[in-house]
Amino acid sequence: MDKLQLINSIPVIEDSASFGELEYVLVEDNAENREKLRMIGVPDVEISEMSNGEEIDIAGFGFVYCGAKWFEKRLGGFLDYVPDHAPDWAKA
């Protein structure tokens, strides 16, 4: 399983984007999800910094550690391409 597949295997509780900018992607803060994040290379300190004790915001992790170019839950989560309907600035 590659890194994008691994991060996309984590169930998303809630996500938000505005005008093509990803604001957050929240997942449950539990041992299984933390282990998957470690497997893609996210250090424990960064996981803890993005956690409120109940949820972890993984928005940045998909781009920094997995090489994602876009996030859209209905298309499977973090993507290695920018879809045609994305704003022009995102396609550059």
N, C-alpha and C positions, 0 to 999 in steps of 0.2 A: 504494500500500500504506500503510495507516495504521500508527500506532506499535505498537498491539497486534499486528497481523499481523506486523510486522517483528520484534519481540522474540520472538514465538512461532515465527518461522522459524528461530531459532537452536536447534540440537539440544541437548537437555538430557541431560547425562551422569548426573546424580543429583539427587534432590530429597528433602527431608524436611520433614514437618509433624507437629506433636504437639498434640492437643486443639484442632485448628482454627487453630493458629498456624504460619505458614510459618517454618521455621528456615533453610533455604538452598535455592538452585536453582543448581546448578553447570553451567557450560558450558565448552567448551575455550577456552583463551586463545590465540587466533590472530588474524591480521590481518583476516580476513573478519568474525569475530564482533565484534572491536573496532570495525570500520567501521560495522556495523549499530547498535552501541550509540551511537556518535557521531551517527548519523543520527536517533536518537530524542532526542538532546540531552544524553546523558551526557558530561560533561567527561572528558578523558583522565586527569586526576588522580584522579577518583572510580573510573574503571575500574581504574587501577593499585592504588588502595587496596583494592579488592575482589578482587585477583588474588594468587595464590600463585606465579605464574610458569607454572603449568600449567593452572589452572582459574580462572574468574571466577565469583564468587557474584553473580548478577543478581537475587536475590530482591527487594531494595528498588527496583531500577530499574523494574520493571513497574508498581509502585504510584506512585512519585514522578514518573516521566517519561511513563508511558503511561496513567495514570488507571485502572489495573486495580482491581477490587474484591475479587478472589479469584484463587487459583492452584490449579489441579488438572490435573495432567499428562494424566490419562485423558479430560478434557473439552477438551483443546486447549492447556492452559497457562494463561497469564494471561487472565482473563475480565473483561468489563465489567459483570458482574452477580454476585450471590451466589446459588449454587444452593440449592434448597429443602432439601437435606439438611445444609446448613451449620449450625453452632451458632447459637442464637438471638441471642447477642451480636454475631455477625457480620452479622446482617440489619438491625441498627438504623441 
